[in-house]
Structures are given as structure tokens and as C-alpha cells.
Amino acid sequence: MEDLSLEEELKDLKKQLKKAEREIKRLENENTLLINMNKKAISMRDFSERELVLAKNQAEKADRAKSDFLASMSHEIRTPINAVLGMNELIIRESSEENIRDYAKDIESSGRMLLSLINDILDFSKVESGKMEIISVEYDLASVINDIINMLSTKAKDKGLDFLVEVDQTIPSMLYGDERKITQIITNLMTNAIKYTEKGSVKLSIKGAEDDIGYKLYLSVSDTGKGIKEEDQKRLFESFTRVDEVENRAIEGTGLGLTLTKCFTEMMGGELSVESVYGEGSTFTAYIRQEIVKADPIGDFEERIARKRQQRENSSQGLHAPGCKVLVVDDVQMNCKVFCGLLKETGIEIDTVFSGREALNKCQDKKYHMIYMDHRMPNMDGIECLHELRSMDTPNNDTPVIVLTANAISGMREVYLEEGFDDYLSKPIEVKYLEESIRKYASDWLVETGKDHKTESVIQEKKAERSQLSLQEKYPELNTNLGLMYCMNDEDFYQEMIKEYAGEDKSNLLRECLAAGNYDDFRTFVHAVKSTSLNIGAEHLSEKAKRLEHAAKESDISYIHSNFDEFISEYESLLKKIKSTE
């Protein structure tokens, strides 16, 4: 009996052992599963982190691509528009024929509207990146309103609309705020009113009031147009949005005007509101915070407008600043020559140097009243030169330095100011803004004199002396109309620039840089070819140089080597043809 009992206990123990083995195996399997799951989780986490890094890199790359596109658009579109507007201003100033002046004023109006559209796109990009800032200055409100009326009244009259302006005569004449953004607010609201109104009127009303905080400026625009449905009013301020698309499909616009207007209004401590009755019209009202500089009331605005118009009609003043000394720093001699040509009748003493090191040497020996400095130069660029100049003990420690650059993308002005430059001037240099810069920094040397431009008889004599061969026939490879724009329509000056261009042959320098793998200097020299080619009207060559410059910037060596031969062949061919015509 005892043996039987032991045998049963043994069997029972074996069963428990097998059960324990199964449990151990189950736990081992579960542990293995947990380990595998943990490894998978770690792998997925690492994958997610890699995906996040990749997504971030792609987003940054896309943002850089957008910035490059905006920079390119800024240079390629704004430059010719500014040139057109600048030359058009010279027509208004110099022409005595009333019908020609009327045509020029229409060109000015349309050109500024086009420039406004481009600025909206560039400004929106700046708002998106959080870099938009308020830049406050003292300004004359009457001048702001007058400029807007000059810009928009023709467009309203062309549609048969009454253009009404009502300005509170008690508004202070001088205020402190961001003049440019105030102009954009009014312009955007007025432009919309004109676009969406087929008959009746558009009206600009401006008034102000003081409160415990400061001064409130109210800007109101009313129209008798289509009006806005109540359900659409909520979407008015969304980016790239236009309400009632089917009804308004023929009306042009980016859909950014109201978005930017709302943004600017809020940045200046105000609000933008709308009241509208569908089918009857709309009223947009913005109030903004400003500071009073001069409390003298603006008075009868219509009378002020009439006076300003008369002053402009009678204006025949030329820029003259004898005794003013200016230094121009640019590695491209042709750019220096253009600069001197634009100011040749001003009495200004201009020195030119072609490198940052030469500029520093000049500044040690001579006091200048202004320095204009190119950004991209070999060995020492404009920013490095400025920093070294400011660190040296020279007569020019406090001399205003204005950067010369083709990079006109929104935000670059602030970048240059942060680096220490006093101002910013875009290239190709446009005479209107150059004159504004001279007036700003050379006020102590300005002497207003009568118009000192060539008389019609002298111009006709020079034309008679020239060969019967036209410029376009002489230089078929060039857009001579574009080149003339950059040379104030002075044919002698333009031909001088073409010869200067041929004398600055950079083909050997480009070949040497490429052979040595020196892509930094290659980028600098091809940048110079891009700029000077556009100055003389060699558009296609300038575009090819621009692409090579971008490739050098992005270290796209393959693109450079694949496209250099075609570029250099066209460049050298153009140089040869120019030299053969001399």
C-alpha cells in the first residue's frame, strides 16, 4: 500500500513539474514577446524621430526655396518696374508738353498699382515668418493722402465713378507712425472699393480723436458697389480668399489686401471692421494709434492738394550739392561708372574704389559725407568691410554707409540695418531713389537750382552727329530699351556703359575659379556678370549668370559644370561683338 501511495505522489509531482515547465515556457514566451515589442517600440520611436528630422529638413528646404523664389521675383520684377517709374518721373519733371505729362501720370498710376500687388505678396511672406515690424517716422498726413489720390483717382474716373475725399480739418498736420503701412491700408481699401463698384461713388473719410491713451486716426472707405453677403463677411480677412467667386470671377487680385490691412491695423493698436448691405454697398473702417508731432490743424485739404499739384507742375528744380564728398565701393567698375553718371550734374565730388580693402585705405585719409557700398565683393564683402571700418579710428567712424544690393526681398533692409548699415539702395541703381538718398544724407550741402538738364536743341544736335545706325541695329543681342532705362535714356551714356562692360571681361577669372574649384569667388564674379549684363540689356545672359550664381550658392557643382560652357560661350561672343563695333 505504501508503494502505491509513493507512486501516486510521484505521478502527482511529475504533473506539477510539467505544469510548472509549461508555465515557465509561457512566461518565457511572454517575456520574449515583450522584449520584441519593446524593440519594435524603440525602433518605431527612432523611426518617428528620423521622420520628424526629415520632415523638419524638408520644411526648411521648402522655406528656403520660397525665400529664393521671392528674392528672384523681387529682383526680376521690382527692378524693371522701379526703373519704369523712375524714368517716368523724369518725363513728368522735364516735359513741357501737357499731353505727354498726362500720359506719364497714367503710367505712374498703373505702375504703382502693379508694384503694390508685388509688395502685397512679399509682405505676406514677411507676416507669415513673423518678421513684419512697425517702422515709425514723422510724416505729413496731407502728403500721404495726396499721393493716394494721385495714384487712384484716375482708376476711379476711368470707371465713371465719383472720387470723394472728406478730411476733418482739425486733424493734426504732422503725425508719428508707420507712413508706409498707413498708405497700404488706405490703398488696399480704396482699391477694393473701386474694383467692386460699377457705378456711383467711392469715398475716403479721415478723422481723428484724442483719448486717455493717445491719438486715434480713423480711416473709412465707403462705396456704392455690390456689397457683401452676411455669410461671406466672416471670410473676408482670410488669406488668398475672395468672396462670391462666381460673381466676381473677372475681377483681378491676389486675395491678400484685406488680410494685410487687418494685420497692419492690429499691429498699430487698432481694429478693422466692415458694414455692408448686399446690393447697396460697403463701408470699411480702420482705426489706428498714432502720436501727434505738430498739433497745427491740417485745414482745408482740397486747398492743400491744389497747392501741392501746382508746386509739382511748376517744379523744375535740379539736385545740386557742391562740397558733398561721396565714396562708392563696388568691385564692378561699370557699376561705379553708372553711379557717377547718374550724379554727373550735381556738383558732388565722387571717389570710386573696387574693393573693401581700398575703401578702408581711402577712409583713413579723407572724410566722406556718405559711403555707398556693394554687398557682394571678393576677399572682403560689404558687411565685413563695414564692421572693420566701424572698429577703426578714422575720420569716417560716423559717416552714413548705404548698402548697394540687388537683393530687394522683403526683410533684407532690416537685415542690413542690423549689420550696421544706415540705409539700403537696390541695384540696378534707379535715379529717383538715389536722389532721395542724397537729399536725406546731404541736406547740409544741397543747393536747389534751376533745371540743369540738356536742352532739346543740344539733344537734337547730338542725335544728328550720331550714326544713322540705330542702337538696336548696332547691338541686336541687347534689349537696348532696357539698357537705356538704366542710363536715364541718355544714348551717349549708354554706349559708354557698353564699352565699359566689354572692358571688364571676367571670362578668364571665371575659368580660373572653376579650374581651381574656388566656387566662392566664382559666385562673386558671376554675380558681377549678372548685374552688369542686366544694366546693358543682356537679359538672357544675365539670367544664365543668375542660375550659375544660385548653383554656386547651393553647392550644385554638377549644374555649374553642365551649364558653364554654354554661358561662357555666349558671354565671350557678346564681348567680341561689342569690341568689334568700337
C-alpha positions, 0 to 999 in steps of 0.5 A: 500500500505504501508503494502505491501511495509513493507512486501516486505522489510521484505521478502527482509531482511529475504533473506539477513539474510539467505544469510548472515547465509549461508555465515557465515556457509561457512566461518565457514566451511572454517575456520574449514577446515583450522584449520584441515589442519593446524593440519594435517600440524603440525602433518605431520611436527612432523611426518617428524621430528620423521622420520628424528630422526629415520632415523638419529638413524638408520644411526648411528646404521648402522655406528656403526655396520660397525665400529664393523664389521671392528674392528672384521675383523681387529682383526680376520684377521690382527692378524693371518696374522701379526703373519704369517709374523712375524714368517716368518721373523724369518725363513728368519733371522735364516735359513741357508738353501737357499731353505727354505729362498726362500720359506719364501720370497714367503710367505712374498710376498703373505702375504703382498699382502693379508694384503694390500687388508685388509688395502685397505678396512679399509682405505676406511672406514677411507676416507669415515668418513673423518678421513684419515690424512697425517702422515709425517716422514723422510724416505729413498726413496731407502728403500721404493722402495726396499721393493716394489720390494721385495714384487712384483717382484716375482708376476711379474716373476711368470707371465713371465713378465719383472720387470723394475725399472728406478730411476733418480739418482739425486733424493734426498736420504732422503725425508719428507712425508707420507712413508706409503701412498707413498708405497700404491700408488706405490703398488696399481699401480704396482699391477694393472699393473701386474694383467692386463698384460699377457705378456711383461713388467711392469715398475716403473719410479721415478723422481723428480723436484724442483719448486717455491713451493717445491719438486715434486716426480713423480711416473709412472707405465707403462705396456704392458697389455690390456689397457683401453677403452676411455669410461671406463677411466672416471670410473676408480677412482670410488669406488668398480668399475672395468672396462670391467667386462666381460673381466676381470671377473677372475681377483681378487680385491676389486675395491678400489686401484685406488680410494685410490691412487687418494685420497692419491695423492690429499691429498699430493698436487698432481694429478693422471692421466692415458694414455692408448691405448686399446690393447697396454697398460697403463701408470699411473702417480702420482705426489706428494709434498714432502720436501727434508731432505738430498739433497745427490743424491740417485745414482745408485739404482740397486747398492743400492738394491744389497747392501741392499739384501746382508746386509739382507742375511748376517744379523744375528744380535740379539736385545740386550739392557742391562740397558733398564728398561721396565714396562708392565701393563696388568691385564692378567698375561699370557699376561705379561708372553708372553711379557717377553718371547718374550724379554727373550734374550735381556738383558732388565730388565722387571717389570710386574704389573696387574693393573693401580693402581700398575703401578702408585705405581711402577712409583713413585719409579723407572724410566722406559725407556718405559711403555707398557700398556693394554687398557682394565683393571678393576677399572682403564683402560689404558687411565685413568691410563695414564692421572693420571700418566701424572698429577703426579710428578714422575720420569716417567712424560716423559717416552714413554707409548705404548698402548697394544690393540687388537683393530687394526681398522683403526683410533684407533692409532690416537685415542690413540695418542690423549689420550696421548699415544706415540705409539700403539702395537696390541695384540696378541703381534707379535715379529717383531713389538715389536722389532721395538718398542724397537729399536725406544724407546731404541736406547740409550741402544741397543747393536747389537750382534751376533745371540743369538738364540738356536742352532739346536743341543740344539733344537734337544736335547730338542725335544728328552727329550720331550714326544713322545706325540705330542702337538696336541695329548696332547691338541686336543681342541687347534689349537696348530699351532696357539698357537705356532705362538704366542710363536715364535714356541718355544714348551717349551714356549708354554706349559708354556703359557698353564699352565699359562692360566689354572692358571688364571681361571676367571670362578668364577669372571665371575659368580660373575659379572653376579650374581651381574649384574656388566656387566662392569667388566664382559666385562673386564674379558671376554675380558681377556678370549678372548685374552688369549684363542686366544694366546693358540689356543682356537679359538672357545672359544675365539670367544664365549668370543668375542660375550659375550664381544660385548653383554656386550658392547651393553647392550644385557643382554638377549644374555649374559644370553642365551649364558653364560652357554654354554661358561662357560661350555666349558671354565671350561672343557678346564681348567680341561683338561689342569690341568689334563695333568700337 
